[in-house]
Amino acid sequence: MLTECTADLLPDGQSFRIRRDAWFNDYPVEQLGFWIDFYKRLREQHPKSLHSYDATIAALEALAQRLARERAA
């Protein structure tokens, strides 16, 4: 069963939250690239997991794009 995942900037502007179902965790914004790469590696290393990491990767990449647009503005 695949579920939605979100990645949102927290009010402090210095950290973001990954949330999937009841699980969530907060990380510093400067680690966003690390976590995108981390979940991509998991997807590559565990091909039998099918697409279980896709939603997390998509949410993190969307957050990275939003932050890049804001910084460019």
CHARMM internal coordinates of N, CA and C (Angstrom, degrees):
IC EDIT
DIST 1 N 1 CA 1.4529
DIST 1 CA 1 C 1.5269
ANGL 1 N 1 CA 1 C 109.70
DIST 1 C 2 N 1.3119
ANGL 1 CA 1 C 2 N 116.69
DIHE 1 N 1 CA 1 C 2 N 118.81
DIST 2 N 2 CA 1.4544
ANGL 1 C 2 N 2 CA 121.12
DIHE 1 CA 1 C 2 N 2 CA 179.35
DIST 2 CA 2 C 1.5191
ANGL 2 N 2 CA 2 C 109.64
DIHE 1 C 2 N 2 CA 2 C -91.02
DIST 2 C 3 N 1.3069
ANGL 2 CA 2 C 3 N 115.52
DIHE 2 N 2 CA 2 C 3 N 140.41
DIST 3 N 3 CA 1.4513
ANGL 2 C 3 N 3 CA 120.54
DIHE 2 CA 2 C 3 N 3 CA 179.90
DIST 3 CA 3 C 1.5102
ANGL 3 N 3 CA 3 C 109.50
DIHE 2 C 3 N 3 CA 3 C -123.88
DIST 3 C 4 N 1.3082
ANGL 3 CA 3 C 4 N 115.50
DIHE 3 N 3 CA 3 C 4 N 164.19
DIST 4 N 4 CA 1.4487
ANGL 3 C 4 N 4 CA 120.70
DIHE 3 CA 3 C 4 N 4 CA 178.10
DIST 4 CA 4 C 1.5102
ANGL 4 N 4 CA 4 C 110.99
DIHE 3 C 4 N 4 CA 4 C -75.36
DIST 4 C 5 N 1.3018
ANGL 4 CA 4 C 5 N 114.70
DIHE 4 N 4 CA 4 C 5 N 154.00
DIST 5 N 5 CA 1.4513
ANGL 4 C 5 N 5 CA 121.78
DIHE 4 CA 4 C 5 N 5 CA 176.50
DIST 5 CA 5 C 1.5158
ANGL 5 N 5 CA 5 C 107.26
DIHE 4 C 5 N 5 CA 5 C -132.64
DIST 5 C 6 N 1.3211
ANGL 5 CA 5 C 6 N 116.54
DIHE 5 N 5 CA 5 C 6 N 143.11
DIST 6 N 6 CA 1.4579
ANGL 5 C 6 N 6 CA 120.79
DIHE 5 CA 5 C 6 N 6 CA 175.64
DIST 6 CA 6 C 1.5236
ANGL 6 N 6 CA 6 C 109.16
DIHE 5 C 6 N 6 CA 6 C -125.28
DIST 6 C 7 N 1.3090
ANGL 6 CA 6 C 7 N 114.51
DIHE 6 N 6 CA 6 C 7 N 152.86
DIST 7 N 7 CA 1.4652
ANGL 6 C 7 N 7 CA 121.54
DIHE 6 CA 6 C 7 N 7 CA 173.54
DIST 7 CA 7 C 1.5199
ANGL 7 N 7 CA 7 C 105.81
DIHE 6 C 7 N 7 CA 7 C -136.55
DIST 7 C 8 N 1.3103
ANGL 7 CA 7 C 8 N 116.66
DIHE 7 N 7 CA 7 C 8 N 116.48
DIST 8 N 8 CA 1.4650
ANGL 7 C 8 N 8 CA 121.42
DIHE 7 CA 7 C 8 N 8 CA -174.16
DIST 8 CA 8 C 1.5121
ANGL 8 N 8 CA 8 C 111.34
DIHE 7 C 8 N 8 CA 8 C -130.60
DIST 8 C 9 N 1.3171
ANGL 8 CA 8 C 9 N 114.78
DIHE 8 N 8 CA 8 C 9 N 143.26
DIST 9 N 9 CA 1.4570
ANGL 8 C 9 N 9 CA 121.49
DIHE 8 CA 8 C 9 N 9 CA 173.83
DIST 9 CA 9 C 1.5235
ANGL 9 N 9 CA 9 C 108.04
DIHE 8 C 9 N 9 CA 9 C -68.81
DIST 9 C 10 N 1.3059
ANGL 9 CA 9 C 10 N 116.87
DIHE 9 N 9 CA 9 C 10 N 135.52
DIST 10 N 10 CA 1.4604
ANGL 9 C 10 N 10 CA 121.18
DIHE 9 CA 9 C 10 N 10 CA 178.70
DIST 10 CA 10 C 1.5262
ANGL 10 N 10 CA 10 C 109.99
DIHE 9 C 10 N 10 CA 10 C -85.87
DIST 10 C 11 N 1.3260
ANGL 10 CA 10 C 11 N 117.65
DIHE 10 N 10 CA 10 C 11 N 161.04
DIST 11 N 11 CA 1.4682
ANGL 10 C 11 N 11 CA 120.83
DIHE 10 CA 10 C 11 N 11 CA -176.30
DIST 11 CA 11 C 1.5315
ANGL 11 N 11 CA 11 C 115.04
DIHE 10 C 11 N 11 CA 11 C -55.62
DIST 11 C 12 N 1.3233
ANGL 11 CA 11 C 12 N 118.14
DIHE 11 N 11 CA 11 C 12 N -25.81
DIST 12 N 12 CA 1.4597
ANGL 11 C 12 N 12 CA 119.43
DIHE 11 CA 11 C 12 N 12 CA 179.73
DIST 12 CA 12 C 1.5332
ANGL 12 N 12 CA 12 C 112.37
DIHE 11 C 12 N 12 CA 12 C -70.33
DIST 12 C 13 N 1.3502
ANGL 12 CA 12 C 13 N 116.65
DIHE 12 N 12 CA 12 C 13 N -14.50
DIST 13 N 13 CA 1.4568
ANGL 12 C 13 N 13 CA 120.96
DIHE 12 CA 12 C 13 N 13 CA 179.06
DIST 13 CA 13 C 1.5166
ANGL 13 N 13 CA 13 C 113.82
DIHE 12 C 13 N 13 CA 13 C 72.78
DIST 13 C 14 N 1.3165
ANGL 13 CA 13 C 14 N 116.93
DIHE 13 N 13 CA 13 C 14 N -0.19
DIST 14 N 14 CA 1.4642
ANGL 13 C 14 N 14 CA 121.66
DIHE 13 CA 13 C 14 N 14 CA -176.90
DIST 14 CA 14 C 1.5264
ANGL 14 N 14 CA 14 C 112.77
DIHE 13 C 14 N 14 CA 14 C -113.78
DIST 14 C 15 N 1.3321
ANGL 14 CA 14 C 15 N 116.53
DIHE 14 N 14 CA 14 C 15 N -5.96
DIST 15 N 15 CA 1.4567
ANGL 14 C 15 N 15 CA 119.98
DIHE 14 CA 14 C 15 N 15 CA -178.01
DIST 15 CA 15 C 1.5240
ANGL 15 N 15 CA 15 C 109.66
DIHE 14 C 15 N 15 CA 15 C -142.59
DIST 15 C 16 N 1.3192
ANGL 15 CA 15 C 16 N 114.63
DIHE 15 N 15 CA 15 C 16 N 163.33
DIST 16 N 16 CA 1.4547
ANGL 15 C 16 N 16 CA 120.57
DIHE 15 CA 15 C 16 N 16 CA 178.76
DIST 16 CA 16 C 1.5269
ANGL 16 N 16 CA 16 C 108.97
DIHE 15 C 16 N 16 CA 16 C -134.66
DIST 16 C 17 N 1.3155
ANGL 16 CA 16 C 17 N 114.32
DIHE 16 N 16 CA 16 C 17 N 160.44
DIST 17 N 17 CA 1.4613
ANGL 16 C 17 N 17 CA 120.67
DIHE 16 CA 16 C 17 N 17 CA -178.59
DIST 17 CA 17 C 1.5192
ANGL 17 N 17 CA 17 C 109.23
DIHE 16 C 17 N 17 CA 17 C -120.35
DIST 17 C 18 N 1.3404
ANGL 17 CA 17 C 18 N 115.47
DIHE 17 N 17 CA 17 C 18 N 130.78
DIST 18 N 18 CA 1.4573
ANGL 17 C 18 N 18 CA 122.01
DIHE 17 CA 17 C 18 N 18 CA 168.98
DIST 18 CA 18 C 1.5214
ANGL 18 N 18 CA 18 C 105.87
DIHE 17 C 18 N 18 CA 18 C -98.31
DIST 18 C 19 N 1.3321
ANGL 18 CA 18 C 19 N 116.27
DIHE 18 N 18 CA 18 C 19 N 128.54
DIST 19 N 19 CA 1.4678
ANGL 18 C 19 N 19 CA 120.53
DIHE 18 CA 18 C 19 N 19 CA -179.83
DIST 19 CA 19 C 1.5286
ANGL 19 N 19 CA 19 C 108.50
DIHE 18 C 19 N 19 CA 19 C -130.69
DIST 19 C 20 N 1.3145
ANGL 19 CA 19 C 20 N 114.57
DIHE 19 N 19 CA 19 C 20 N 131.53
DIST 20 N 20 CA 1.4691
ANGL 19 C 20 N 20 CA 121.83
DIHE 19 CA 19 C 20 N 20 CA 175.18
DIST 20 CA 20 C 1.5129
ANGL 20 N 20 CA 20 C 107.05
DIHE 19 C 20 N 20 CA 20 C -142.71
DIST 20 C 21 N 1.3273
ANGL 20 CA 20 C 21 N 115.48
DIHE 20 N 20 CA 20 C 21 N 114.93
DIST 21 N 21 CA 1.4695
ANGL 20 C 21 N 21 CA 121.36
DIHE 20 CA 20 C 21 N 21 CA -175.28
DIST 21 CA 21 C 1.5328
ANGL 21 N 21 CA 21 C 108.44
DIHE 20 C 21 N 21 CA 21 C 55.91
DIST 21 C 22 N 1.3200
ANGL 21 CA 21 C 22 N 117.55
DIHE 21 N 21 CA 21 C 22 N -129.80
DIST 22 N 22 CA 1.4655
ANGL 21 C 22 N 22 CA 121.16
DIHE 21 CA 21 C 22 N 22 CA -178.32
DIST 22 CA 22 C 1.5211
ANGL 22 N 22 CA 22 C 112.67
DIHE 21 C 22 N 22 CA 22 C -84.15
DIST 22 C 23 N 1.3493
ANGL 22 CA 22 C 23 N 117.39
DIHE 22 N 22 CA 22 C 23 N -12.53
DIST 23 N 23 CA 1.4646
ANGL 22 C 23 N 23 CA 121.77
DIHE 22 CA 22 C 23 N 23 CA -178.79
DIST 23 CA 23 C 1.5213
ANGL 23 N 23 CA 23 C 110.13
DIHE 22 C 23 N 23 CA 23 C -84.65
DIST 23 C 24 N 1.3317
ANGL 23 CA 23 C 24 N 116.60
DIHE 23 N 23 CA 23 C 24 N 140.06
DIST 24 N 24 CA 1.4611
ANGL 23 C 24 N 24 CA 121.02
DIHE 23 CA 23 C 24 N 24 CA 170.15
DIST 24 CA 24 C 1.5162
ANGL 24 N 24 CA 24 C 108.47
DIHE 23 C 24 N 24 CA 24 C -154.36
DIST 24 C 25 N 1.3272
ANGL 24 CA 24 C 25 N 114.60
DIHE 24 N 24 CA 24 C 25 N 158.69
DIST 25 N 25 CA 1.4564
ANGL 24 C 25 N 25 CA 120.86
DIHE 24 CA 24 C 25 N 25 CA 174.67
DIST 25 CA 25 C 1.5118
ANGL 25 N 25 CA 25 C 108.70
DIHE 24 C 25 N 25 CA 25 C -153.53
DIST 25 C 26 N 1.3243
ANGL 25 CA 25 C 26 N 116.34
DIHE 25 N 25 CA 25 C 26 N 151.60
DIST 26 N 26 CA 1.4623
ANGL 25 C 26 N 26 CA 122.74
DIHE 25 CA 25 C 26 N 26 CA -178.75
DIST 26 CA 26 C 1.5246
ANGL 26 N 26 CA 26 C 110.06
DIHE 25 C 26 N 26 CA 26 C -110.07
DIST 26 C 27 N 1.3474
ANGL 26 CA 26 C 27 N 115.07
DIHE 26 N 26 CA 26 C 27 N 144.73
DIST 27 N 27 CA 1.4565
ANGL 26 C 27 N 27 CA 121.18
DIHE 26 CA 26 C 27 N 27 CA -177.97
DIST 27 CA 27 C 1.5270
ANGL 27 N 27 CA 27 C 109.19
DIHE 26 C 27 N 27 CA 27 C -141.33
DIST 27 C 28 N 1.3272
ANGL 27 CA 27 C 28 N 117.90
DIHE 27 N 27 CA 27 C 28 N 154.70
DIST 28 N 28 CA 1.4598
ANGL 27 C 28 N 28 CA 120.71
DIHE 27 CA 27 C 28 N 28 CA 174.71
DIST 28 CA 28 C 1.5340
ANGL 28 N 28 CA 28 C 110.67
DIHE 27 C 28 N 28 CA 28 C -66.15
DIST 28 C 29 N 1.3164
ANGL 28 CA 28 C 29 N 116.66
DIHE 28 N 28 CA 28 C 29 N 142.79
DIST 29 N 29 CA 1.4641
ANGL 28 C 29 N 29 CA 121.68
DIHE 28 CA 28 C 29 N 29 CA -179.48
DIST 29 CA 29 C 1.5244
ANGL 29 N 29 CA 29 C 111.27
DIHE 28 C 29 N 29 CA 29 C -57.28
DIST 29 C 30 N 1.3246
ANGL 29 CA 29 C 30 N 117.64
DIHE 29 N 29 CA 29 C 30 N -35.72
DIST 30 N 30 CA 1.4648
ANGL 29 C 30 N 30 CA 119.04
DIHE 29 CA 29 C 30 N 30 CA -178.28
DIST 30 CA 30 C 1.5290
ANGL 30 N 30 CA 30 C 112.37
DIHE 29 C 30 N 30 CA 30 C -65.90
DIST 30 C 31 N 1.3334
ANGL 30 CA 30 C 31 N 118.23
DIHE 30 N 30 CA 30 C 31 N -11.14
DIST 31 N 31 CA 1.4621
ANGL 30 C 31 N 31 CA 121.50
DIHE 30 CA 30 C 31 N 31 CA 176.84
DIST 31 CA 31 C 1.5294
ANGL 31 N 31 CA 31 C 113.34
DIHE 30 C 31 N 31 CA 31 C -96.42
DIST 31 C 32 N 1.3149
ANGL 31 CA 31 C 32 N 117.76
DIHE 31 N 31 CA 31 C 32 N 4.54
DIST 32 N 32 CA 1.4636
ANGL 31 C 32 N 32 CA 121.05
DIHE 31 CA 31 C 32 N 32 CA -176.49
DIST 32 CA 32 C 1.5296
ANGL 32 N 32 CA 32 C 111.71
DIHE 31 C 32 N 32 CA 32 C -56.74
DIST 32 C 33 N 1.3161
ANGL 32 CA 32 C 33 N 117.80
DIHE 32 N 32 CA 32 C 33 N -46.61
DIST 33 N 33 CA 1.4656
ANGL 32 C 33 N 33 CA 121.13
DIHE 32 CA 32 C 33 N 33 CA 178.78
DIST 33 CA 33 C 1.5168
ANGL 33 N 33 CA 33 C 112.29
DIHE 32 C 33 N 33 CA 33 C -60.05
DIST 33 C 34 N 1.3114
ANGL 33 CA 33 C 34 N 116.57
DIHE 33 N 33 CA 33 C 34 N -39.40
DIST 34 N 34 CA 1.4608
ANGL 33 C 34 N 34 CA 121.07
DIHE 33 CA 33 C 34 N 34 CA 177.64
DIST 34 CA 34 C 1.5282
ANGL 34 N 34 CA 34 C 110.82
DIHE 33 C 34 N 34 CA 34 C -58.83
DIST 34 C 35 N 1.3344
ANGL 34 CA 34 C 35 N 116.75
DIHE 34 N 34 CA 34 C 35 N -46.05
DIST 35 N 35 CA 1.4632
ANGL 34 C 35 N 35 CA 120.35
DIHE 34 CA 34 C 35 N 35 CA -176.25
DIST 35 CA 35 C 1.5175
ANGL 35 N 35 CA 35 C 111.76
DIHE 34 C 35 N 35 CA 35 C -70.64
DIST 35 C 36 N 1.3241
ANGL 35 CA 35 C 36 N 118.30
DIHE 35 N 35 CA 35 C 36 N -33.97
DIST 36 N 36 CA 1.4682
ANGL 35 C 36 N 36 CA 120.01
DIHE 35 CA 35 C 36 N 36 CA 174.08
DIST 36 CA 36 C 1.5261
ANGL 36 N 36 CA 36 C 109.13
DIHE 35 C 36 N 36 CA 36 C -61.02
DIST 36 C 37 N 1.3274
ANGL 36 CA 36 C 37 N 116.34
DIHE 36 N 36 CA 36 C 37 N -49.33
DIST 37 N 37 CA 1.4671
ANGL 36 C 37 N 37 CA 120.79
DIHE 36 CA 36 C 37 N 37 CA 179.46
DIST 37 CA 37 C 1.5316
ANGL 37 N 37 CA 37 C 111.50
DIHE 36 C 37 N 37 CA 37 C -62.65
DIST 37 C 38 N 1.3152
ANGL 37 CA 37 C 38 N 116.87
DIHE 37 N 37 CA 37 C 38 N -40.08
DIST 38 N 38 CA 1.4624
ANGL 37 C 38 N 38 CA 121.68
DIHE 37 CA 37 C 38 N 38 CA 179.86
DIST 38 CA 38 C 1.5275
ANGL 38 N 38 CA 38 C 111.18
DIHE 37 C 38 N 38 CA 38 C -58.18
DIST 38 C 39 N 1.3367
ANGL 38 CA 38 C 39 N 117.09
DIHE 38 N 38 CA 38 C 39 N -50.50
DIST 39 N 39 CA 1.4609
ANGL 38 C 39 N 39 CA 120.06
DIHE 38 CA 38 C 39 N 39 CA -178.36
DIST 39 CA 39 C 1.5265
ANGL 39 N 39 CA 39 C 111.59
DIHE 38 C 39 N 39 CA 39 C -69.12
DIST 39 C 40 N 1.3220
ANGL 39 CA 39 C 40 N 118.25
DIHE 39 N 39 CA 39 C 40 N -31.29
DIST 40 N 40 CA 1.4682
ANGL 39 C 40 N 40 CA 120.23
DIHE 39 CA 39 C 40 N 40 CA 175.05
DIST 40 CA 40 C 1.5228
ANGL 40 N 40 CA 40 C 110.29
DIHE 39 C 40 N 40 CA 40 C -66.36
DIST 40 C 41 N 1.3337
ANGL 40 CA 40 C 41 N 116.95
DIHE 40 N 40 CA 40 C 41 N -40.08
DIST 41 N 41 CA 1.4675
ANGL 40 C 41 N 41 CA 119.81
DIHE 40 CA 40 C 41 N 41 CA 177.06
DIST 41 CA 41 C 1.5225
ANGL 41 N 41 CA 41 C 111.13
DIHE 40 C 41 N 41 CA 41 C -63.69
DIST 41 C 42 N 1.3240
ANGL 41 CA 41 C 42 N 116.98
DIHE 41 N 41 CA 41 C 42 N -42.07
DIST 42 N 42 CA 1.4628
ANGL 41 C 42 N 42 CA 120.14
DIHE 41 CA 41 C 42 N 42 CA 177.63
DIST 42 CA 42 C 1.5246
ANGL 42 N 42 CA 42 C 110.68
DIHE 41 C 42 N 42 CA 42 C -58.78
DIST 42 C 43 N 1.3263
ANGL 42 CA 42 C 43 N 115.94
DIHE 42 N 42 CA 42 C 43 N -43.32
DIST 43 N 43 CA 1.4646
ANGL 42 C 43 N 43 CA 119.83
DIHE 42 CA 42 C 43 N 43 CA 179.87
DIST 43 CA 43 C 1.5283
ANGL 43 N 43 CA 43 C 110.84
DIHE 42 C 43 N 43 CA 43 C -62.12
DIST 43 C 44 N 1.3375
ANGL 43 CA 43 C 44 N 116.37
DIHE 43 N 43 CA 43 C 44 N -40.67
DIST 44 N 44 CA 1.4657
ANGL 43 C 44 N 44 CA 120.27
DIHE 43 CA 43 C 44 N 44 CA 179.26
DIST 44 CA 44 C 1.5316
ANGL 44 N 44 CA 44 C 111.71
DIHE 43 C 44 N 44 CA 44 C -70.05
DIST 44 C 45 N 1.3132
ANGL 44 CA 44 C 45 N 116.72
DIHE 44 N 44 CA 44 C 45 N -39.13
DIST 45 N 45 CA 1.4668
ANGL 44 C 45 N 45 CA 121.25
DIHE 44 CA 44 C 45 N 45 CA -176.05
DIST 45 CA 45 C 1.5228
ANGL 45 N 45 CA 45 C 113.16
DIHE 44 C 45 N 45 CA 45 C -76.27
DIST 45 C 46 N 1.3091
ANGL 45 CA 45 C 46 N 116.87
DIHE 45 N 45 CA 45 C 46 N -20.79
DIST 46 N 46 CA 1.4667
ANGL 45 C 46 N 46 CA 121.07
DIHE 45 CA 45 C 46 N 46 CA -175.89
DIST 46 CA 46 C 1.5317
ANGL 46 N 46 CA 46 C 109.73
DIHE 45 C 46 N 46 CA 46 C -127.78
DIST 46 C 47 N 1.3236
ANGL 46 CA 46 C 47 N 117.69
DIHE 46 N 46 CA 46 C 47 N 67.19
DIST 47 N 47 CA 1.4640
ANGL 46 C 47 N 47 CA 120.21
DIHE 46 CA 46 C 47 N 47 CA -175.87
DIST 47 CA 47 C 1.5308
ANGL 47 N 47 CA 47 C 113.45
DIHE 46 C 47 N 47 CA 47 C -61.69
DIST 47 C 48 N 1.3099
ANGL 47 CA 47 C 48 N 118.00
DIHE 47 N 47 CA 47 C 48 N -23.90
DIST 48 N 48 CA 1.4726
ANGL 47 C 48 N 48 CA 119.95
DIHE 47 CA 47 C 48 N 48 CA 178.89
DIST 48 CA 48 C 1.5246
ANGL 48 N 48 CA 48 C 112.40
DIHE 47 C 48 N 48 CA 48 C -72.18
DIST 48 C 49 N 1.3236
ANGL 48 CA 48 C 49 N 116.12
DIHE 48 N 48 CA 48 C 49 N -11.06
DIST 49 N 49 CA 1.4644
ANGL 48 C 49 N 49 CA 119.08
DIHE 48 CA 48 C 49 N 49 CA 178.35
DIST 49 CA 49 C 1.5255
ANGL 49 N 49 CA 49 C 111.30
DIHE 48 C 49 N 49 CA 49 C -75.21
DIST 49 C 50 N 1.3332
ANGL 49 CA 49 C 50 N 115.12
DIHE 49 N 49 CA 49 C 50 N 1.56
DIST 50 N 50 CA 1.4575
ANGL 49 C 50 N 50 CA 122.59
DIHE 49 CA 49 C 50 N 50 CA -178.70
DIST 50 CA 50 C 1.5220
ANGL 50 N 50 CA 50 C 109.39
DIHE 49 C 50 N 50 CA 50 C 55.49
DIST 50 C 51 N 1.3178
ANGL 50 CA 50 C 51 N 116.72
DIHE 50 N 50 CA 50 C 51 N -119.76
DIST 51 N 51 CA 1.4684
ANGL 50 C 51 N 51 CA 118.95
DIHE 50 CA 50 C 51 N 51 CA -174.20
DIST 51 CA 51 C 1.5277
ANGL 51 N 51 CA 51 C 111.98
DIHE 50 C 51 N 51 CA 51 C -111.38
DIST 51 C 52 N 1.3158
ANGL 51 CA 51 C 52 N 117.07
DIHE 51 N 51 CA 51 C 52 N 28.64
DIST 52 N 52 CA 1.4659
ANGL 51 C 52 N 52 CA 119.22
DIHE 51 CA 51 C 52 N 52 CA -174.16
DIST 52 CA 52 C 1.5209
ANGL 52 N 52 CA 52 C 113.30
DIHE 51 C 52 N 52 CA 52 C -65.64
DIST 52 C 53 N 1.3251
ANGL 52 CA 52 C 53 N 118.45
DIHE 52 N 52 CA 52 C 53 N -20.29
DIST 53 N 53 CA 1.4670
ANGL 52 C 53 N 53 CA 120.37
DIHE 52 CA 52 C 53 N 53 CA 179.65
DIST 53 CA 53 C 1.5273
ANGL 53 N 53 CA 53 C 112.77
DIHE 52 C 53 N 53 CA 53 C -98.07
DIST 53 C 54 N 1.3194
ANGL 53 CA 53 C 54 N 118.11
DIHE 53 N 53 CA 53 C 54 N -8.34
DIST 54 N 54 CA 1.4597
ANGL 53 C 54 N 54 CA 121.64
DIHE 53 CA 53 C 54 N 54 CA -175.30
DIST 54 CA 54 C 1.5298
ANGL 54 N 54 CA 54 C 112.90
DIHE 53 C 54 N 54 CA 54 C -58.96
DIST 54 C 55 N 1.3139
ANGL 54 CA 54 C 55 N 117.07
DIHE 54 N 54 CA 54 C 55 N -44.17
DIST 55 N 55 CA 1.4707
ANGL 54 C 55 N 55 CA 120.02
DIHE 54 CA 54 C 55 N 55 CA -177.50
DIST 55 CA 55 C 1.5203
ANGL 55 N 55 CA 55 C 111.03
DIHE 54 C 55 N 55 CA 55 C -65.25
DIST 55 C 56 N 1.3156
ANGL 55 CA 55 C 56 N 117.14
DIHE 55 N 55 CA 55 C 56 N -38.58
DIST 56 N 56 CA 1.4607
ANGL 55 C 56 N 56 CA 120.70
DIHE 55 CA 55 C 56 N 56 CA 179.06
DIST 56 CA 56 C 1.5229
ANGL 56 N 56 CA 56 C 110.31
DIHE 55 C 56 N 56 CA 56 C -66.82
DIST 56 C 57 N 1.3227
ANGL 56 CA 56 C 57 N 116.65
DIHE 56 N 56 CA 56 C 57 N -45.10
DIST 57 N 57 CA 1.4679
ANGL 56 C 57 N 57 CA 120.75
DIHE 56 CA 56 C 57 N 57 CA 178.85
DIST 57 CA 57 C 1.5223
ANGL 57 N 57 CA 57 C 110.10
DIHE 56 C 57 N 57 CA 57 C -61.62
DIST 57 C 58 N 1.3205
ANGL 57 CA 57 C 58 N 117.14
DIHE 57 N 57 CA 57 C 58 N -45.12
DIST 58 N 58 CA 1.4639
ANGL 57 C 58 N 58 CA 120.87
DIHE 57 CA 57 C 58 N 58 CA 179.73
DIST 58 CA 58 C 1.5267
ANGL 58 N 58 CA 58 C 111.54
DIHE 57 C 58 N 58 CA 58 C -61.17
DIST 58 C 59 N 1.3185
ANGL 58 CA 58 C 59 N 117.47
DIHE 58 N 58 CA 58 C 59 N -42.35
DIST 59 N 59 CA 1.4685
ANGL 58 C 59 N 59 CA 121.01
DIHE 58 CA 58 C 59 N 59 CA -179.97
DIST 59 CA 59 C 1.5220
ANGL 59 N 59 CA 59 C 110.98
DIHE 58 C 59 N 59 CA 59 C -65.43
DIST 59 C 60 N 1.3314
ANGL 59 CA 59 C 60 N 116.92
DIHE 59 N 59 CA 59 C 60 N -43.02
DIST 60 N 60 CA 1.4679
ANGL 59 C 60 N 60 CA 120.54
DIHE 59 CA 59 C 60 N 60 CA 179.70
DIST 60 CA 60 C 1.5275
ANGL 60 N 60 CA 60 C 111.46
DIHE 59 C 60 N 60 CA 60 C -66.83
DIST 60 C 61 N 1.3269
ANGL 60 CA 60 C 61 N 116.83
DIHE 60 N 60 CA 60 C 61 N -41.28
DIST 61 N 61 CA 1.4669
ANGL 60 C 61 N 61 CA 119.71
DIHE 60 CA 60 C 61 N 61 CA 178.90
DIST 61 CA 61 C 1.5240
ANGL 61 N 61 CA 61 C 111.34
DIHE 60 C 61 N 61 CA 61 C -66.82
DIST 61 C 62 N 1.3248
ANGL 61 CA 61 C 62 N 117.54
DIHE 61 N 61 CA 61 C 62 N -36.90
DIST 62 N 62 CA 1.4638
ANGL 61 C 62 N 62 CA 120.85
DIHE 61 CA 61 C 62 N 62 CA 176.93
DIST 62 CA 62 C 1.5293
ANGL 62 N 62 CA 62 C 110.19
DIHE 61 C 62 N 62 CA 62 C -63.95
DIST 62 C 63 N 1.3179
ANGL 62 CA 62 C 63 N 117.55
DIHE 62 N 62 CA 62 C 63 N -41.42
DIST 63 N 63 CA 1.4609
ANGL 62 C 63 N 63 CA 120.58
DIHE 62 CA 62 C 63 N 63 CA 177.39
DIST 63 CA 63 C 1.5225
ANGL 63 N 63 CA 63 C 109.98
DIHE 62 C 63 N 63 CA 63 C -63.68
DIST 63 C 64 N 1.3182
ANGL 63 CA 63 C 64 N 117.93
DIHE 63 N 63 CA 63 C 64 N -43.45
DIST 64 N 64 CA 1.4706
ANGL 63 C 64 N 64 CA 121.20
DIHE 63 CA 63 C 64 N 64 CA 178.93
DIST 64 CA 64 C 1.5178
ANGL 64 N 64 CA 64 C 110.58
DIHE 63 C 64 N 64 CA 64 C -60.14
DIST 64 C 65 N 1.3197
ANGL 64 CA 64 C 65 N 118.05
DIHE 64 N 64 CA 64 C 65 N -40.62
DIST 65 N 65 CA 1.4659
ANGL 64 C 65 N 65 CA 121.40
DIHE 64 CA 64 C 65 N 65 CA 178.73
DIST 65 CA 65 C 1.5249
ANGL 65 N 65 CA 65 C 110.99
DIHE 64 C 65 N 65 CA 65 C -66.07
DIST 65 C 66 N 1.3358
ANGL 65 CA 65 C 66 N 117.03
DIHE 65 N 65 CA 65 C 66 N -42.43
DIST 66 N 66 CA 1.4728
ANGL 65 C 66 N 66 CA 120.02
DIHE 65 CA 65 C 66 N 66 CA 178.06
DIST 66 CA 66 C 1.5214
ANGL 66 N 66 CA 66 C 110.83
DIHE 65 C 66 N 66 CA 66 C -61.31
DIST 66 C 67 N 1.3275
ANGL 66 CA 66 C 67 N 116.98
DIHE 66 N 66 CA 66 C 67 N -44.17
DIST 67 N 67 CA 1.4575
ANGL 66 C 67 N 67 CA 120.22
DIHE 66 CA 66 C 67 N 67 CA -179.56
DIST 67 CA 67 C 1.5364
ANGL 67 N 67 CA 67 C 111.02
DIHE 66 C 67 N 67 CA 67 C -65.37
DIST 67 C 68 N 1.3208
ANGL 67 CA 67 C 68 N 117.39
DIHE 67 N 67 CA 67 C 68 N -38.55
DIST 68 N 68 CA 1.4693
ANGL 67 C 68 N 68 CA 120.58
DIHE 67 CA 67 C 68 N 68 CA 178.35
DIST 68 CA 68 C 1.5185
ANGL 68 N 68 CA 68 C 111.04
DIHE 67 C 68 N 68 CA 68 C -64.39
DIST 68 C 69 N 1.3507
ANGL 68 CA 68 C 69 N 117.24
DIHE 68 N 68 CA 68 C 69 N -41.24
DIST 69 N 69 CA 1.4710
ANGL 68 C 69 N 69 CA 120.48
DIHE 68 CA 68 C 69 N 69 CA 177.72
DIST 69 CA 69 C 1.5230
ANGL 69 N 69 CA 69 C 110.53
DIHE 68 C 69 N 69 CA 69 C -63.79
DIST 69 C 70 N 1.3226
ANGL 69 CA 69 C 70 N 117.59
DIHE 69 N 69 CA 69 C 70 N -42.24
DIST 70 N 70 CA 1.4708
ANGL 69 C 70 N 70 CA 120.90
DIHE 69 CA 69 C 70 N 70 CA -179.89
DIST 70 CA 70 C 1.5176
ANGL 70 N 70 CA 70 C 111.19
DIHE 69 C 70 N 70 CA 70 C -64.03
DIST 70 C 71 N 1.3116
ANGL 70 CA 70 C 71 N 117.14
DIHE 70 N 70 CA 70 C 71 N -39.70
DIST 71 N 71 CA 1.4645
ANGL 70 C 71 N 71 CA 120.47
DIHE 70 CA 70 C 71 N 71 CA -179.62
DIST 71 CA 71 C 1.5141
ANGL 71 N 71 CA 71 C 111.83
DIHE 70 C 71 N 71 CA 71 C -70.24
DIST 71 C 72 N 1.3329
ANGL 71 CA 71 C 72 N 116.19
DIHE 71 N 71 CA 71 C 72 N -30.62
DIST 72 N 72 CA 1.4611
ANGL 71 C 72 N 72 CA 121.14
DIHE 71 CA 71 C 72 N 72 CA 179.94
DIST 72 CA 72 C 1.5322
ANGL 72 N 72 CA 72 C 112.19
DIHE 71 C 72 N 72 CA 72 C -76.43
DIST 72 C 73 N 1.3256
ANGL 72 CA 72 C 73 N 116.26
DIHE 72 N 72 CA 72 C 73 N -23.75
DIST 73 N 73 CA 1.4714
ANGL 72 C 73 N 73 CA 120.80
DIHE 72 CA 72 C 73 N 73 CA -176.93
DIST 73 CA 73 C 1.5098
ANGL 73 N 73 CA 73 C 112.51
DIHE 72 C 73 N 73 CA 73 C -74.87
END
COOR INIT
IC SEED 1 N 1 CA 1 C
IC BUILD
